[in-house]
Amino acid sequence: MNEKLQAKLKDLPKVPGVYFHKDESGDVIYVGKAAVLRNRVRQYFQKSRNRDPKTEALVAEIRDVEWIEVETELDALFLEAEMIKRYMPRYNILLRDDKSLSFVRIDIKSDHPTVTYTRRPLDDGAEYFGPYYEMYQVKKALRLLRRIFPYAITKEQTTMGSKLYEQIGLDPGLSSGKTDLESYRRNLRLLMSYLRGNRVKIAKEIEKDMKKAAAEHDFEKAAALRNKLNEMRSLKKQIIFSDREFMDISKDKGLVGLAELLTINIPKRIEGYDISHQSGTDNVASMVVFTNGLPDKAQYRKFKMRIKGNDDFAHMNEVITRRLGPKNVSSWGKPSLFLIDGGKGQLKAAVEARDKAGYVDIPMVGLAKREEEVVIHKERSNVKLHVKKAYHEQPDIVVQESEDFQIVRLGQSNHITKLLQRIRDESHRFAVTYHSTLKLNRQTTSWLDNVPGIGPATKKKLIRTFGSSKGVLQARKDELDSLLGEKKAEILRQYIRAERKL
């Protein structure tokens, strides 16, 4: 331990906070939360503590430590999640067990907003907060915050239980009219701001509103705001995690196991690919990116296929070819591992595209859906299968070989399978979402879109007047002249005559 680090350890405060371990180059390699910063951070450097080898590796790399002080354990809990998402420290990734990460979902744009939990965020317009590693602690924190910022957990208020929540001030009472939608959304925005770490700012806003209400002699509102402030101050007394932090970073069995199985370095950037279409129409491909085992949505990409028809092999070849084009490689970099959604045919098509682009060295495997089989091309996947003796001792592990391929069936409970499933499911979700968007757009287009001079506003006027684009085909000359004017109506009638002949 260097002198600079020793001096910093002496200055650590006895307050909650979030700490950042840095390596020699100044990069953040680990982010953690603490109920008492002084006690928690010093634990890393106590020689008497029993630690696994990977924790020892973390400690050996620490050259500096920084921290942010907060007032409550709740603040530390949510700030830690934001900082991990921002810095993506490599040692934090190894804290994960075999469970999926969890998110808080707030559908604030809904006509009856709710606050719920999910392991799979969707592109549905809702706000998602996370990911969180310890959902028990998050749920405990949200229960406390619900006293300050009441929210609904279901849209229906038909049970006695939900009415009870309203009566005790935990549910806003939107359906019963106790709270109007705009006030409820304003309350949810405060909750969302708290989850982003803006507790101090929120407290100042509430205090300002309280004083304003008192000055206007609205004492009922002032009292309610005062109660919110008191509840926020009481959060200092709440124990959320009390430094019982999970330090067994050897539990990253998914990434480590995958690297050992394929005899590759731990893949920092895994890219998953899937194809989606319906009977050969609206063909799309998705590329999802998992950085250090976590979804990196800013890096997701979608492709509208140029090759027509129902040919998954050709489409997979196309998307890998486009992915490895010079411009994309320059902008996005190269992956550590390609994961192809599909069996032998899809993998072979993808491998051929990768090799033609000149990136033979990038490992590439497939994942077949039916039995969750890892598909490996013996000569061209650029991996070397290493099934340990421990795997052979498990009856559900099966390795099958053909002339060109190896098929590995690890079993549903295996950590590697679960990691690959998460990536594959996310690539499938992203592809289907894009496909559905294209399909909807196609279904809402009409022959009117091809008529010169008929823009969105005029099209809307025509459909509103005649009921639909088909109704426009039946419109009389005088009706069109009156609605559009003779010149524009004459152009439209030419297209109407052509459309009737089809």
Secondary structure as UniProt FT lines:
FT   HELIX           3..10
FT   STRAND          17..22
FT   TURN            24..25
FT   STRAND          28..34
FT   HELIX           37..43
FT   TURN            44..45
FT   TURN            47..48
FT   HELIX           53..61
FT   STRAND          64..69
FT   HELIX           73..87
FT   HELIX           90..93
FT   TURN            94..95
FT   STRAND          102..106
FT   TURN            108..109
FT   STRAND          115..118
FT   STRAND          127..132
FT   HELIX           135..148
FT   HELIX           160..167
FT   TURN            168..169
FT   TURN            174..177
FT   HELIX           181..195
FT   TURN            196..197
FT   HELIX           199..215
FT   TURN            216..217
FT   HELIX           219..234
FT   HELIX           235..237
FT   TURN            242..243
FT   HELIX           249..251
FT   HELIX           253..262
FT   STRAND          269..278
FT   TURN            279..280
FT   STRAND          281..291
FT   TURN            292..293
FT   STRAND          294..295
FT   HELIX           297..299
FT   STRAND          301..304
FT   HELIX           312..323
FT   HELIX           326..332
FT   STRAND          337..341
FT   HELIX           344..356
FT   TURN            357..358
FT   TURN            360..361
FT   STRAND          364..368
FT   TURN            369..372
FT   STRAND          373..377
FT   TURN            378..380
FT   HELIX           389..392
FT   TURN            395..396
FT   STRAND          398..401
FT   STRAND          405..409
FT   TURN            412..413
FT   HELIX           415..443
FT   HELIX           447..450
FT   TURN            452..453
FT   HELIX           456..466
FT   HELIX           469..473
FT   HELIX           477..484
FT   HELIX           486..501
//
